[in-house]
């Protein structure tokens, strides 16, 4: 909520150049960039440090994103532990088709689960760079965002008192359901939405990966995905009705469907194991334009949500953070406002490109299960083109890796 009302029961407010709301990849990366430039900021997070470091989330990073983290001194552990992937495999019509995007482009993906990256970023910000992060805060409110003296108030979890932080800028990186996105008045931003009308059952299995790469199962019964996460844990996805109850999916039903949808001639059987996570994700996208409101700058899922169809979300969050962190440093240290003025437009070019690719890829994944023979036929035509046309393969690899020279 945005308000200009007084803040009762608040101690004398302190001033800090930037308040970052949300301790995910976007917020923590911005905070680390500021601390590296010897600028103070405060990170406010509704969850505990233990929760954000253990919350299971996706883990695919594009090469440019890792390069950006390295340039900012934020990838030491990632470089030691991340897995490099250079190929993926499509399975349809009972056959398997390996797509060696590393051979086509000389580039690769990194697999590094988001909780590990968040753990690295928290440690660097709090323990190494002596940054101020306040966890488990409650009732965060944003105030006076259209003035040059915005502020953020919250309830301290230890004392129960309201606290007030005066600042120059607010970074809203608290996700799709956070207060930052809600603080933008409806008449000051356009929110573009798309609902795919499908769900994905997201699964974590205590089982070694069944392949050395990501597997995409294109099947009349629905999409299935296999995503290696570590030597001991594998992420799986199963297409399901939106809003489905995860309890409808027993252990036996899950593995029966995975075997069917990921089956291919000559492929080894899946390595099965206990399911340690089951939740349904309803596939939808949104984009907030512009990604700014007064002195509030949105980043990550607070500004745009891209369904996990193309594994782009964490990469977009980091892209926002690199641009925003550098722009804030430029303004606060040298008065250069160009980066802040151009922030939203620069972010949205990549955001919309990734949204378009996700939309295209969704039709490949899900067209055969619609019951519409026309959509099934065109989806399979797109797939076959990847393996018969070098030009189509190159274009797909560029989008899959986020490797276009310009956006």
Secondary structure, 3 states (H helix, E strand, C coil): CEECCCCCCECCCEEEEEEEECCCHHHHHHHHHHHHCCCCEEEECCCCHHHHHHCCCCCEEEHHHHHHHHHCCCCHHHHHHCEEECCEEEEECCEEEEECHHHHHCCCEEECCHHHHHHHHHHHHHHHCCCEEECCCEEEEEECCCCCCCEEEEECCCCCCEEEEEEEEEEECCCCCCHHHHCCCHHHCEEEEEEEEEEEEEEEEECCCCCCCEEEEECCCCCEEEEECCCCCEEEEEEECCCCCHHHCCHHHHHHHHHHHCCCCCCCCCCCCEEEEEEEEEEEEEEEECCEECCEEECHHHCEECCCCCCCHHHHHHHHHHHHHHHHHHHHHHCCCHHHHCHHHHHHHHHHHHHHHHHHHHHHHHHHHCCCHHHHHHHHHHHHHHCCCHHHHHHHHHHHHCCCCCC
